[in-house]
């Protein structure tokens, strides 16, 4: 109900603006999930027994945790079956033609809820969220955005309420941009003051951060270079939350050969973040695509958090990948990476652990002339604390370009080094895609998860679950072909270059 209300409100609000042209896309999604519940239980410390591994257990074999100084121990029993029915609807609108050439309005809103669920489902609160909503003015060499928006760069994704100005010189391949406003929470469309972030309590900044940044780039047929700067300030204390700068470069000395790299520097902490370089080669026929790269990664944390005090340890990595079309309709690929962490400079004489790891994957895809596609791959990785390996495969058949049906299956083994609950999961299911018209897209899917936990106690019960999902995407347009893009979008340099 909330999903339909939000989509309807967006359409009604936009109706007066649709005098010339608009494009509205409403993406409705629903899922039904049935999964194992757990129930916390306790037992007096005096009633525990010694288990097969030497630790305390209950009389019926459940391993327990006994906090020091407490008379009771806690553990988890299998609970009643839980059912969840999350529903979401996302409406995206672009409207233009207001008598000012190049002016358009963009909005994207999302509504979520859980209908008849016996347990809370993550991401359903708050029920309504404004993902973006801004006015854009585009003229030759100039773009102005005002409202809720986001910028992406090598420094990450940043959402904010404010403005952005972009200037371009297409003749010389130059561009410069600047933006500023009030920041949104990292990885979210909510401000830091939102009640939904209450679990952070007093650890949150009391006010929204003030963000500012910009970038400058130069693009030619042989090379690209770009410099980026971004800062966030907590106005309650007039102090930096973060201040970083980055650069990216790509060189194309010969046809098919590209050397690229970049890095970012944390100016607030005086540390280099992630720095990488790669060399890519694509054959003239584009049958072979190979890339090899090196990377030094260090995570970034805002200054107001406590995580930076733990001196995050960086790691160095070497990776490579090659894709090739060996026969007509047959594509193969293989990729791998090896990495090693720096010395953490801590003393732990009773613990021995690896500081290096690796991962790799290989796979194949076959596309038959009868519109049948078969794809499968294997992946494996081993690193500090855990490992994983598994297969996944899918088969799909397209019938008359408007109906696609398929089957999929996968398996995953995940042994853990420092605790119980080594998991083995098997997944199988099927899906259907139906496109009866350019403005309607329907998806149906069903999946069965078979998951077992390898434990030496009675808590090694099954975590099997079943999921059904349905998705309906409706697209409405006026003044533009449903298969095309609005005129204001077509003026964007990224679209023109493509």
Secondary structure, DSSP 8 states (H G I E B T S, - for coil): -HHHHHHHHHHHHHHTT-SSEEEEEEEEEEEEEEE--EEEEEEEGGG-EE-TTSSEE-TTS-B-B--TT-SEEEEEEE---EEE-EEEEEEEEEEE-SSSTTEEEEEEEEEEEETT-SS--TT-SSSEEEEEEEEEEEETTEEEEEEEEEEEETTEEEEEEEEEEEEEETTTTEEEEEEEEEE--TTSSS-TT-GGGGGGGGGS-SS-EEEEEEEEEEE-SSEEEEEEEEEEEETTTTEEEEEEEEEEEEEEEETTEEEEEEEEEETTTTEEEEEEEEEEEE-TTSSEEEEEEEEEE-----TTSSGGGG----EEEEEEEEEEEEETTEEEEEEEEEEEE-------TT----SEEEEEEEEEEEE-TTSEEEEEEEEEEEETTEEEEEEEEEEEEEETTTEEEEEEEEEEEE-BSSSS-EEEEEEEEEEEEEEEETTEEEEEEEEEEEEEEE-SSTT-----EEEEEEEEEEEEEESS-TTS--HHHHTSHHHHH-
